[in-house]
Each structure stands twice: as structure tokens, then as C-alpha cells.
């Protein structure tokens, strides 16, 4: 390997949107709008949950942390996209690249566990309502949230550590708008088999555990709802779960489509549209999914607006 090729390991060029230079102004405005709405929506939801005492329940604590992680994901990715749309070199250093991936992976992993915790919370609330305050104690809520953050940090630590074993000598161009593992594997002149195996084991374990928790929780929820005799009770139970189920379906569906599809390491065509959806669109949608049909959140917002 030549010395010139070795020098390419220190910097990369993000070329995700270079194929449409005539659209850069439009893309800048679109992504800026998405970013501003995402930050206002998610951080506003966090502030609402923190300040409103009636929202200090396990479900809303999990939701507040989910909104915080969505904000983290958006902050790690969107500003760099906006900068690169009008930048000539679109360069990102190796360490900036790893830091971006770390924050992104942290947010996505923590989201998986928080969504699973929210599914368990809904299971207890619907299937065991009389035991809710005992089973979903403040201590358990803190433990589940802390566990989500611990797992969220361990996973990217492993992934980033493994990325440093690779040598990127094929090209300095990342055909993406962020430093994700799949585009980086394509640039490696070292066989990324070990990395692929480890990401399959660790990311697969996270997905299997959290998806299984969600599925089992919803199976019990549906079984309980079908046993209800009151139509009003069924409607209320379904309404309680609707927002979370929609968010879970969108989040896990996009992740599975991106990382579990066959030959995903070698298929570049679908990377960018799917990545835009789960890194930018989902954090944008979540505050609205959980707020627009949630009477408690709407009432809390109305109360704050009246006090202004």
C-alpha cells in the first residue's frame, strides 16, 4: 500500500447530494425547515414534559427522552448537510466522521430501547391497570431509561472501535450525506467481514430484543382488548396505543429495510432515501405523532399558552 493511499484515511468527502447541484438551494431550505421544526418540536416536547407536573409519568418520561435522542440525532447530521450543500470541498475528518456516527448510533440504539420500554408501559397500563403504579414504579422507570442510555453508548463504542481497524484506501469519497458504517465499509481496503459480523451480532441483538419486547407486549395488549366487552373501553385502549404503534412501525420498518436487506453493504441506490427518512423525517414526525392525538399533551400546551 502506498503512502498516498494511507493519507486518504484522515479525511473524507461527503458526496450525498452532489448529483443534483441545481437543487442545492431548494434542498438547503427543505433541510433547514425540517431541522428547525424538529428541534422546536422535540425540545419543546421535552420542556413541556419537564415543566408540567401531570406529565411526570413513566410514559411521558420515556417520551421526553425519546424526543431528546431525536434532537441529538438531528443535531449530529443536519448541520453538516446544510454546510456541505454550499461547501466546495465537503470534507469531514476521520475523527469528525467517527464522532458523527457515534452520536447517530447512540440516538438510534437508545431509541430502540426507549420504544421497547414504552411498549412495556402500555402493556402494564392496559393489561394490568390495577398494578400499574406498583409495576411501573419510579425506580423501574429510571432503571429502564438509564439502561437505554448505557446500551446506547456501549453499541457505538464497539462499532467505532472496530471501524479503526479498517484502512480506507480505495477512495476518500463517501457516497452518502453522513458517516454511516455501510458506506465506510465500501471504502475499506481491509476486508470488513469482522465488522459486518460484529454489527450483525450487536445491532441484531438490540433489534431482536427490543422488537421481541414490542411484539410480545402488543400481543398481550390485543388479547386483552379483544376480551373487553365495552366498545368504549376498546376504543380508549386502542387510542392509547395508536401513537406508539405508529411510531414503532415507522422506526423499526426503516431500520430493518436499511440494515437487514440482502446485500445491503453493496447496494448504494437505496441508502440515501431510506437514511433521510429514518435520520431526518422520523425525528420530525415523532413530536406530532405523540402530540396531535394526545389530550394530556394538548391540554398541557393550552395551559401554558394561557399563562403566557
Secondary structure, DSSP 8 states (H G I E B T S, - for coil): --HHHHHGGGEEEE-TTGGGGGGHHHHHHHHHHHHHHHHHHHHHHHHHHHH-GGG-SHHHHHHHHHHHHHHHHHHHHHHHHHHHHT-SS-EEEHHHHHHHHHHHHHHHHHHHHHHHHHHHHHHHHHH-GGGHHHHT-HHHHHHHHHHHHHHHHHHHHHHHHHHTT--B-S-SEESSSS--HHHHHHHBSS-THHHHHHHHHHHHHHHHHHHHHHHHHHHHHHHHHHH---HHHHHHHHHHHHHHHHHHHHHHHHHHHHHSSTTTTT--TTHHHHHHIIIIIHHHHHHHHHHTT-HHHHHHHHHHHHH-
